[in-house]
Amino acid sequence: MKSTHYSIFFFFFFFFSFVSSHDTSIIFTTLGRSTYAFDIFALPTTHPQTEFQLTDGNSVNFNGHFPASLPPSLLSRLPDDDSVNSGKLPFHLIYVTERNGTHHVFYDAVFHGVGERRAILEFPPQTESTRVQVPLVGFEQSGGRVSMKDKPSLSGELLIYVSTHEDSGVPRTSWAAVYSTHLGSGLTRRLTPKGVADFSPAVSPSGVWTAVASYGEKGWSGEVQELATDIYVFMTRDGSGRVKVVEHGGWPTWADEYTLYFHRRCDDGWWSVFKAVLPKSGELSVDSISTQRVTPLGLHVFTPASSPANKNLIAVATRRAGSEYRHIELFDVVSKKFTEITRPVSPHAHHLNPFFSPDSSWVGYHKCRGSGNGRGSDTLLLEHLRNPIPGISLFRIDGSFPSFSPNGDRIAYVRLPGLYVVNYDGSGLRRISSRTAFSTAWDPKRKGVIYTSFGPTFASESTEVDIISINVDDEDLSYKQMTIGGQNNAFPSPSPDGKWIVFRSGRSGHKNLYIMDALEGETGGLHRLTEGPWTDTMCNWSPDGEWIAFASDRENPGSGSFEMYMIHPNGTGLKKVIQSGTGGRTNHPYFSPDGKYIVFTSDYAAVSAEPISNPHHYQPYGDIYVIKSDGSDIRRLTHNSYEDGTPAWGPTFIKPVDVEWPNGGHPCSFEDCHWLNVRPNASVMDASFGLGSAKIECAQ
């Protein structure tokens, strides 16, 4: 009852706090996410020829699990049909889906025609004869709190999964924790200790034990490739008996009650799968466990899956020399032989995170479904997300550095390269320039005028980058260069009266803030706002003209750690708004239309999943937050394991519905993790991303 009262108080407190910012919209970008179009597929482990699509093509579906059996509470929710309740269906699937603006865990019963092995689901049919779908956990089961869900598995009546619905209470620490939900009673229990983050849970065949990748109490230190996790095991029923069994490892999977497989990036540069054997008696600890590297050097092998039906067989994802794609293979740990599964069937696609059927006859995974399937566009220009703050619509845009026009009817954004403008409903899409641009801003007084920067992103102080203004309503789209000299002039933000522009420049040898004339550029007037041997950047002018918010590393220049500050346009009143723990990042601040709040991106909640389980992101962290301009009442808006960034806050409320690309978009155009690239001539001691900083020797 206490938690219910708290949730009600929490809701109404923030509801009334944000009333003045209602009927507005926040927009942000997530690198590559709009092109994922993930569905779960399966192939037989012998003679694989045709991929069977198991999920329904709705939104993004990933990280599946084939349960060994269904509990009575789930069977009771299925239709009263002998073919269903007899347990003879070939596929029972548990998986994560991001539909309806947030994460859910679904159960699907998927079956095909009697006596035939043909495509499981042919679009567009969506009938009881092909699919039964049951939502298991989501927004409602998390107390009405938006959260990420990940890596589900079913053991009896217990659904085990990761959720981020509980605030860790400490800046720059992960909210990811493992929970169990009893499907019969609905009782949800946290299995991860408070103050600890757990990832990638795996339940033992008996259901007694759960293994996780975890930092323990030491926490995240900013890793962006391999997390510095260890393997822990604990009792599935209540999280008790927790003990560390392996130092340096992730993505555990059980072959039997005493055998675990896991992956590790080694000091020789290769990702490999290891085997850990637990003692059948005596104390369970790191010292009592024997570990052995089972996959060879010369290729990356990771995200293993084992099946109790064949303890010598594991399914793995691989990256091989000369291949741009992640594929699923089987590996026999006795014969040391690989068997390709996905490459012969689907060579030009990424296949992620394999899992076995209980009898090892099928291997599942997720991949981009491609375009079509009778369901219209598979990529969204604007994807609506559920916002924990009522009255403010929240959208992910398939582009970078978005900004709203003064009345909120148009959006400018970039696509690296190219500058674009589109109406908020997806109509009127135009490419304004084909040059590399970033950080857009609209003039508040001159209709159709946009400020941006032409030149390379994330470059040094002396790089040639200049701010330009361009009237997108002019037929000739002529532009005016506002800065001179090209010393990395970027992130323009006009004053609300339209007279001045604050921007970042490296002209002194350091990136500091300057203010120039909005009509003539720096030739019409220029003065320096900040000065020091650090980086001040990503500035935004408040709607009342009194403040400029910006990100700065002035407390530890060059460290990569950024805090958010505010300063008056005359250079007085400097104050820190927020920082993300020690060494964290709070970037891209943007004022609400009434100036009372700031939206920004940050690693305030650290990471939420193992980075290697996703496609490429330059940094596997960064969620969208809102905070009062006085630094109080921080609210997390997005929950995922991607990189959310470059938010903007517009003055009008956009109807919370998805907007498809008018031209169909570019599904499947995301890339695999860049640090998994392998040179075609790589030797067994040379991974192209360089040597890792492994904690222990990765011996054979």
C-alpha positions in Angstrom: 0.0 0.0 0.0 2.9 2.3 0.8 4.4 1.9 -2.7 0.9 2.6 -4.2 0.5 5.8 -2.3 4.0 6.8 -3.2 3.3 6.2 -6.9 0.2 8.3 -6.8 2.0 11.1 -5.0 4.9 10.9 -7.5 2.5 11.1 -10.4 0.5 14.1 -9.2 3.5 16.0 -8.0 5.2 15.9 -11.4 1.9 16.4 -13.2 1.2 19.7 -11.5 4.9 20.7 -11.7 4.9 20.4 -15.5 1.4 21.9 -16.2 3.0 25.1 -17.6 5.0 23.0 -20.1 2.0 21.0 -21.3 0.9 20.9 -24.9 4.5 20.8 -26.1 6.7 18.2 -27.8 10.2 16.9 -27.3 12.1 15.3 -30.1 15.5 13.5 -30.1 17.6 11.1 -32.2 18.8 7.5 -31.7 21.6 6.5 -34.0 20.3 3.8 -36.4 17.3 2.7 -34.3 14.7 3.8 -36.8 16.1 1.3 -39.4 16.3 -1.8 -37.2 12.9 -3.4 -38.1 13.9 -6.4 -36.0 11.8 -9.6 -36.0 12.7 -12.9 -34.5 13.4 -15.7 -37.0 14.3 -19.4 -36.6 16.2 -22.0 -38.7 16.5 -25.7 -38.1 19.9 -26.8 -36.9 20.1 -29.5 -39.6 19.7 -28.6 -43.3 18.7 -24.9 -42.7 17.2 -23.6 -45.9 14.4 -21.1 -45.2 14.2 -18.6 -42.4 10.9 -18.7 -40.6 9.7 -15.4 -39.3 8.2 -15.9 -35.9 7.2 -12.4 -34.7 4.5 -10.3 -36.3 6.4 -7.5 -38.0 5.0 -4.9 -35.6 7.7 -2.4 -34.4 10.9 -4.0 -33.1 11.1 -7.5 -31.6 14.2 -9.0 -30.2 16.0 -11.2 -27.6 13.8 -14.2 -27.8 13.5 -17.4 -25.7 11.9 -20.8 -26.4 10.4 -22.0 -23.1 10.7 -25.7 -22.3 7.0 -25.8 -21.2 4.1 -23.5 -20.4 2.8 -22.9 -16.8 -0.9 -23.5 -16.1 -1.5 -19.8 -15.7 -0.3 -19.1 -19.2 -2.1 -22.1 -20.7 -5.3 -20.8 -19.1 -5.0 -17.6 -21.1 -4.8 -19.4 -24.4 -7.9 -20.1 -26.5 -9.8 -23.3 -25.7 -8.4 -25.2 -28.6 -7.1 -28.8 -28.4 -4.3 -28.1 -30.8 -3.1 -25.2 -28.7 -3.6 -26.6 -25.2 -2.2 -30.0 -26.1 1.3 -28.5 -26.2 1.9 -29.7 -29.7 2.6 -26.3 -31.2 6.1 -26.2 -32.7 6.9 -22.7 -31.3 6.3 -21.1 -28.0 8.1 -17.8 -28.0 8.9 -15.3 -25.2 10.5 -12.0 -26.5 11.0 -8.3 -26.0 9.0 -5.8 -28.1 9.1 -2.0 -28.2 5.6 -1.5 -29.6 3.1 1.2 -28.3 5.9 3.5 -27.2 7.6 1.4 -24.6 9.1 -2.0 -23.8 7.0 -5.1 -23.2 7.6 -8.8 -22.8 5.2 -10.9 -25.0 4.4 -14.5 -25.3 3.4 -15.8 -28.8 2.2 -19.2 -29.8 3.1 -19.5 -33.5 2.2 -22.5 -35.6 2.0 -23.5 -39.3 -0.1 -25.8 -41.4 -0.7 -29.3 -40.3 1.9 -31.7 -41.7 3.8 -29.0 -43.6 7.0 -27.2 -42.9 6.3 -24.0 -44.7 6.6 -20.3 -43.7 5.2 -19.9 -40.2 3.5 -16.5 -40.9 2.7 -15.1 -44.3 1.8 -11.4 -44.2 -0.8 -10.0 -44.0 -2.8 -12.8 -42.3 -3.1 -12.3 -38.6 -5.6 -14.9 -37.3 -6.0 -17.3 -34.4 -5.0 -20.1 -36.7 -1.5 -18.7 -37.0 -0.8 -16.7 -33.8 -1.8 -16.4 -30.2 -0.3 -13.3 -28.5 -0.3 -12.6 -24.8 1.4 -9.5 -23.2 3.2 -10.6 -20.1 4.9 -7.6 -18.5 5.2 -3.9 -19.6 4.1 -0.5 -18.6 1.3 -1.5 -16.3 3.3 -4.3 -14.5 6.1 -1.7 -13.8 3.7 0.4 -11.7 2.9 2.7 -14.6 6.5 3.6 -15.0 8.3 3.7 -18.4 11.2 1.3 -18.4 13.3 -1.0 -20.6 12.7 -4.7 -20.6 15.4 -7.2 -21.7 16.6 -10.8 -21.9 13.4 -12.6 -20.7 13.2 -16.3 -19.9 10.4 -18.5 -18.4 10.9 -21.1 -15.7 7.7 -22.6 -14.4 5.4 -19.7 -13.4 8.3 -17.3 -13.1 9.2 -14.9 -15.8 12.8 -13.7 -15.3 13.9 -10.5 -17.1 15.8 -7.2 -16.8 13.9 -4.0 -16.1 15.0 -0.4 -15.5 11.9 0.9 -13.7 13.6 1.5 -10.4 15.9 4.6 -9.9 19.3 3.5 -8.6 19.3 6.8 -6.6 22.9 7.4 -7.5 24.1 9.4 -10.5 25.9 7.5 -13.3 24.8 4.1 -12.0 22.7 1.7 -14.0 19.1 1.1 -13.2 19.2 -2.4 -14.9 18.2 -5.1 -12.4 16.8 -8.6 -12.7 13.2 -9.2 -11.6 10.8 -12.2 -11.5 7.1 -11.9 -12.1 4.8 -14.8 -11.1 2.5 -15.1 -14.1 -0.3 -16.6 -11.9 -0.3 -14.1 -9.1 1.3 -11.1 -10.8 3.7 -10.8 -7.9 7.0 -9.1 -9.0 10.1 -9.5 -7.0 13.5 -7.8 -7.4 16.3 -10.4 -7.5 19.2 -8.0 -7.8 20.4 -6.4 -4.6 19.9 -2.7 -4.2 22.9 -0.6 -5.3 23.9 -3.3 -7.9 23.2 -3.6 -11.6 22.7 -7.0 -13.4 22.6 -7.8 -17.1 21.9 -10.8 -19.4 20.2 -13.2 -17.0 20.1 -16.9 -17.7 18.1 -19.5 -15.8 19.5 -23.0 -15.2 17.6 -26.0 -16.6 16.1 -26.8 -13.2 15.1 -23.2 -12.6 16.9 -23.2 -9.3 19.8 -20.9 -10.3 20.0 -17.7 -12.3 23.4 -16.4 -13.7 24.0 -12.8 -14.6 26.7 -10.5 -15.8 27.2 -7.9 -13.1 29.5 -5.2 -11.8 28.8 -6.2 -8.3 29.2 -3.2 -6.0 32.0 -1.5 -8.0 29.8 0.0 -10.7 30.3 1.2 -14.2 33.4 3.1 -15.1 32.5 4.3 -18.6 33.2 1.3 -20.8 31.7 1.5 -24.3 32.7 -1.9 -25.8 33.1 -4.7 -23.3 31.6 -4.1 -19.9 33.9 -4.9 -17.0 31.4 -7.4 -15.6 31.8 -10.7 -13.7 29.5 -13.7 -13.6 27.3 -14.1 -10.5 24.8 -16.8 -9.7 21.9 -16.7 -7.2 18.7 -18.5 -6.3 15.9 -17.8 -8.8 13.2 -17.9 -6.2 14.3 -14.9 -4.2 17.9 -13.8 -5.3 19.5 -15.3 -2.2 22.8 -17.2 -2.1 24.4 -14.7 -4.5 28.0 -15.5 -5.2 30.6 -14.5 -7.8 31.7 -17.5 -9.8 33.7 -16.0 -12.7 35.9 -12.9 -13.0 35.7 -11.1 -16.3 32.8 -12.4 -18.3 29.4 -11.6 -19.8 26.3 -13.2 -21.4 26.2 -16.5 -19.4 24.2 -19.5 -20.5 23.7 -22.9 -18.8 24.4 -26.2 -20.4 23.4 -28.1 -17.2 23.3 -27.3 -13.5 27.1 -27.3 -13.2 28.2 -25.9 -16.6 28.1 -22.3 -17.8 29.3 -20.8 -21.1 30.1 -17.1 -21.3 31.9 -14.6 -23.5 35.0 -12.5 -22.8 37.2 -10.1 -24.8 40.7 -11.4 -24.3 44.1 -9.7 -24.0 44.9 -11.0 -27.5 42.1 -8.9 -28.9 39.6 -11.6 -29.8 36.1 -12.1 -28.4 35.9 -15.8 -27.4 33.5 -18.2 -25.6 34.6 -19.8 -22.3 33.3 -22.7 -20.3 33.0 -22.6 -16.5 32.5 -25.8 -14.5 30.9 -25.4 -11.1 31.7 -27.9 -8.3 29.0 -30.4 -7.4 29.8 -30.1 -3.7 31.7 -27.8 -1.4 32.0 -24.0 -1.5 30.9 -22.1 -4.6 33.4 -19.3 -5.4 35.7 -18.0 -8.1 38.5 -20.2 -6.7 36.4 -23.3 -6.9 35.4 -22.8 -10.6 37.5 -24.1 -13.5 37.3 -22.1 -16.7 38.5 -23.0 -20.2 38.6 -21.1 -23.5 36.6 -23.2 -26.0 36.5 -21.2 -29.3 39.6 -20.6 -31.4 41.4 -17.4 -32.1 41.1 -15.7 -35.5 37.5 -14.7 -35.3 35.2 -13.0 -32.9 32.7 -15.4 -31.1 30.2 -14.0 -28.6 26.6 -14.1 -27.2 26.6 -17.9 -26.7 23.5 -20.0 -26.2 23.6 -23.6 -25.0 20.9 -26.2 -24.8 20.5 -28.9 -22.2 19.5 -31.3 -25.0 23.0 -31.3 -26.4 25.6 -30.2 -23.9 28.4 -30.2 -26.4 26.7 -27.8 -28.8 26.5 -24.0 -28.5 25.0 -21.4 -30.8 27.1 -18.2 -31.2 27.3 -15.0 -33.1 30.5 -14.5 -35.1 32.4 -11.9 -37.0 34.9 -13.4 -39.4 37.7 -11.8 -41.4 36.4 -10.3 -44.7 32.8 -10.2 -43.6 30.8 -7.1 -42.7 28.0 -9.1 -41.2 27.3 -10.8 -37.9 26.2 -14.4 -38.4 24.9 -17.3 -36.3 26.9 -20.5 -36.2 26.9 -23.7 -34.2 30.0 -24.8 -32.5 30.8 -28.3 -31.2 33.0 -27.9 -28.1 34.3 -31.4 -28.5 35.2 -31.6 -32.2 36.0 -27.8 -32.3 34.0 -27.5 -35.5 31.8 -24.6 -36.6 28.6 -25.1 -38.7 27.3 -22.0 -40.5 23.6 -21.4 -40.0 22.6 -18.0 -41.3 25.2 -17.0 -43.8 24.2 -19.6 -46.5 20.6 -18.6 -46.2 20.8 -14.8 -45.6 24.4 -13.7 -46.2 23.8 -9.9 -46.3 22.2 -9.3 -43.0 23.1 -9.1 -39.4 21.8 -11.8 -37.1 21.9 -11.2 -33.4 21.7 -13.1 -30.0 20.9 -16.8 -30.8 18.8 -19.1 -28.6 18.0 -22.8 -28.9 14.7 -24.7 -28.8 14.6 -27.1 -25.8 15.4 -30.1 -28.1 18.2 -28.2 -30.0 16.4 -28.8 -33.3 15.9 -25.0 -33.9 18.0 -21.9 -33.3 16.3 -18.5 -33.0 17.7 -15.0 -33.4 16.6 -11.6 -34.5 17.4 -9.7 -37.7 16.0 -6.9 -39.7 13.0 -8.1 -41.6 13.6 -5.9 -44.6 10.9 -3.9 -46.3 7.4 -4.8 -47.4 5.7 -7.8 -45.9 2.4 -6.2 -46.8 2.6 -3.9 -43.8 3.7 -0.6 -45.4 6.9 1.2 -44.5 9.2 -0.5 -42.0 11.0 2.7 -41.0 9.5 5.6 -39.2 10.4 9.3 -39.7 8.9 10.0 -36.3 8.3 7.3 -33.7 6.1 8.2 -30.7 7.3 7.1 -27.3 5.3 7.0 -24.1 6.3 10.0 -22.0 6.2 9.7 -18.2 5.4 13.4 -18.1 1.7 13.9 -19.1 0.8 16.4 -21.8 4.2 16.4 -23.5 4.5 14.3 -26.6 7.9 12.5 -27.1 9.3 11.5 -30.5 12.3 9.8 -31.9 13.3 11.2 -35.3 15.2 9.4 -38.0 17.8 12.1 -38.2 20.2 14.1 -36.0 20.2 17.6 -34.4 16.5 18.3 -34.8 14.9 21.7 -34.0 11.4 23.1 -34.2 10.3 26.1 -36.1 9.1 29.0 -33.9 5.4 27.9 -34.2 6.3 24.2 -34.1 4.9 23.2 -37.5 8.2 22.3 -39.1 11.3 20.4 -38.1 14.9 20.9 -39.4 17.4 18.0 -39.0 20.5 16.6 -40.6 21.4 13.2 -41.9 25.2 13.4 -42.2 25.4 14.5 -44.9 22.5 16.7 -45.7 20.2 19.3 -44.2 16.5 18.6 -44.3 13.2 20.3 -43.4 9.9 18.4 -42.9 6.4 19.2 -41.6 5.7 17.7 -38.2 3.2 15.3 -39.8 5.8 13.9 -42.2 4.7 15.9 -45.3 6.7 18.4 -47.3 10.0 16.7 -46.8 12.8 18.6 -48.6 16.6 18.4 -48.7 17.9 21.9 -48.3 21.6 21.1 -48.7 23.7 18.0 -49.5 26.7 19.3 -47.4 27.7 17.9 -44.1 25.8 19.9 -41.5 25.0 19.6 -37.8 23.2 21.4 -34.9 20.2 23.2 -36.4 18.3 26.2 -35.0 15.5 28.4 -36.3 15.5 32.2 -36.2 12.6 33.2 -33.8 11.7 36.4 -35.8 12.6 35.8 -39.5 10.3 33.2 -41.0 12.1 30.3 -42.6 15.6 31.2 -41.5 17.7 28.3 -40.2 21.2 28.4 -38.7 23.5 25.5 -38.9 27.2 24.6 -39.3 28.9 23.2 -42.4 31.9 21.0 -41.9 33.1 17.9 -40.1 31.6 16.8 -36.7 33.5 16.0 -33.6 36.6 17.7 -34.9 39.6 19.6 -33.4 39.5 23.3 -32.6 41.3 24.3 -35.9 39.0 22.3 -38.2 37.2 24.3 -40.9 33.6 24.5 -39.7 31.5 27.7 -40.2 28.0 28.8 -39.2 25.7 29.7 -42.0 22.1 31.1 -42.2 19.8 29.9 -44.9 16.2 30.8 -45.7 14.4 27.5 -46.5 11.4 29.4 -47.9 13.5 31.1 -50.6 13.4 29.4 -54.0 17.2 29.7 -54.5 18.0 28.5 -51.0 20.9 31.0 -50.8 22.9 31.1 -47.6 25.0 33.6 -45.7 28.2 32.6 -44.0 28.1 34.0 -40.4 31.5 33.2 -39.1 35.0 33.8 -40.5 38.1 31.6 -40.5 36.5 28.2 -39.9 37.9 27.5 -36.5 35.2 25.0 -35.6 32.4 27.4 -35.2 29.2 25.4 -34.4 26.1 25.0 -32.2 24.4 28.3 -33.0 21.4 29.4 -30.9 19.7 32.7 -31.5 18.4 35.0 -28.7 14.6 35.2 -28.4 14.5 38.7 -29.8 16.4 37.5 -32.9 19.3 40.0 -32.5 22.1 37.8 -31.4 23.5 34.3 -31.8 25.5 32.4 -29.2 27.9 29.7 -30.6 30.9 27.6 -29.9 34.3 28.4 -31.5 37.8 27.0 -31.3 39.4 30.3 -32.6 41.5 30.8 -29.4 42.8 27.2 -29.4 40.1 26.1 -27.0 36.4 25.7 -27.7 34.6 28.5 -25.8 31.4 30.5 -26.3 30.9 33.7 -28.3 28.0 35.9 -29.2 27.6 37.5 -32.6 25.1 39.6 -34.6 22.3 37.5 -35.9 21.9 39.4 -39.2 25.5 40.2 -40.3 27.3 37.5 -38.3 30.6 38.2 -36.6 31.4 41.1 -38.9 28.3 42.9 -37.4 29.5 42.4 -33.8 31.3 39.8 -31.8 32.2 39.3 -28.1 33.5 36.4 -26.1 31.3 34.9 -23.5 33.5 32.3 -21.8 37.2 31.9 -21.7 39.5 29.1 -20.5 41.6 26.1 -21.4 38.6 23.8 -21.7 35.6 23.1 -23.9 32.3 25.0 -23.6 29.8 23.8 -26.2 26.2 22.8 -27.1 24.7 26.1 -26.1 21.0 27.1 -26.0 19.5 30.5 -25.3 16.5 30.6 -22.8 13.2 31.9 -24.1 13.2 34.9 -21.7 16.7 35.8 -22.9 18.2 35.8 -19.4 20.2 32.6 -19.6 22.4 30.5 -21.9 22.7 26.8 -21.0 25.7 24.8 -22.2 27.9 21.7 -21.6 31.4 22.1 -20.4 34.4 20.0 -19.3 35.9 22.9 -17.4 36.2 20.8 -14.2 38.4 18.3 -15.9 39.4 19.5 -19.3 40.0 16.9 -22.0 38.6 14.1 -19.8 35.4 13.6 -21.9 33.4 14.4 -18.8 30.8 17.2 -19.3 28.6 19.1 -16.9 25.7 21.4 -17.6 26.0 25.1 -16.8 24.1 28.3 -17.2 25.4 31.8 -17.6 23.9 35.2 -18.3 24.5 36.6 -21.8 26.7 39.4 -20.2 29.0 36.7 -18.7 27.8 36.9 -15.1 26.0 34.4 -12.9 27.8 31.2 -14.0 26.3 28.2 -12.2 26.3 24.5 -12.5 22.9 22.9 -13.2 23.8 19.2 -13.0 26.6 16.7 -13.4 26.4 13.0 -13.9 28.4 11.6 -11.1 32.2 11.6 -11.4 33.4 11.5 -15.0 29.9 11.5 -16.5 28.3 13.4 -19.3 25.3 15.8 -19.5 25.1 17.2 -23.0 22.9 19.0 -25.5 20.7 21.1 -23.1 17.6 22.7 -24.6 15.1 24.9 -22.8 11.4 24.3 -22.6 9.2 26.9 -24.4 8.4 28.5 -21.0 12.1 28.4 -19.9 11.3 26.6 -16.7 12.8 23.3 -17.7 15.7 21.9 -19.7 15.8 18.7 -21.7 19.2 17.1 -22.2 21.0 13.8 -22.8 23.1 12.1 -20.2 24.8 8.9 -18.9 23.1 9.6 -15.6 21.7 6.0 -15.6 24.9 4.5 -17.1 24.4 1.5 -19.4 21.4 -0.8 -19.5 22.7 -3.8 -21.5 25.8 -5.4 -22.8 26.9 -3.2 -25.8 27.8 -6.2 -28.0 24.2 -7.4 -27.9 23.2 -4.4 -30.1 24.2 -2.9 -33.4 26.8 -0.2 -33.6 26.5 2.8 -31.3 29.4 5.2 -30.7 28.5 5.1 -27.0 26.1 2.5 -25.6 24.6 5.0 -23.1 22.7 8.2 -23.1 19.0 8.7 -22.2 16.8 11.8 -22.4 16.1 13.7 -19.2 14.2 16.8 -18.1 15.3 18.9 -15.2 14.1 22.2 -13.7 16.3 25.1 -14.7 17.3 25.5 -11.1 18.8 21.9 -11.1 16.0 20.2 -9.2 13.5 17.4 -10.0 15.4 15.4 -12.7 13.1 13.1 -14.7 14.3 10.3 -16.9 12.2 10.1 -20.2 13.8 7.3 -22.2 14.8 3.8 -21.2 16.8 1.7 -23.6 20.3 0.3 -24.4 20.9 2.7 -27.3 22.4 6.2 -27.5 19.7 8.8 -27.4 20.8 12.4 -28.0 20.4 15.9 -29.4 17.0 16.7 -28.0 14.9 19.7 -28.8 11.7 21.1 -27.2 8.9 22.5 -29.4 6.0 24.8 -28.6 3.1 22.7 -29.9 1.7 19.3 -29.0 2.2 16.8 -31.8 -0.4 14.1 -31.9 1.2 10.9 -30.4 1.1 8.7 -33.4 4.0 7.3 -35.5 4.8 9.0 -38.8 6.1 6.8 -41.6 8.8 7.8 -44.0 7.0 9.2 -47.1 9.5 7.3 -49.4 9.6 4.1 -47.3 12.9 5.0 -45.7 16.0 2.8 -45.5 15.3 -0.3 -43.4 18.3 -2.4 -42.4 20.8 0.3 -43.0 22.4 0.1 -39.5 25.9 -1.1 -39.0 27.4 -3.7 -36.7 29.7 -2.7 -33.9 32.7 -1.0 -35.5 35.1 -2.5 -32.9 34.1 -6.0 -34.2 35.6 -5.3 -37.6 38.3 -7.9 -38.6 40.9 -7.3 -41.3 40.9 -9.9 -44.1 44.5 -10.7 -43.3 44.2 -10.5 -39.5 46.4 -13.0 -37.7 45.3 -14.9 -34.7 47.0 -12.4 -32.5 45.7 -9.3 -34.2 42.2 -8.0 -34.0 41.6 -4.8 -35.9 40.2 -2.9 -33.0 43.4 -3.3 -31.1 44.3 -5.1 -27.9 41.7 -5.2 -25.2 42.4 -4.3 -21.6 41.4 -7.7 -20.2 41.5 -8.1 -16.5 43.0 -11.6 -16.5 45.0 -13.8 -18.9 42.8 -15.5 -21.6 44.8 -18.7 -21.8 43.8 -21.7 -24.0 
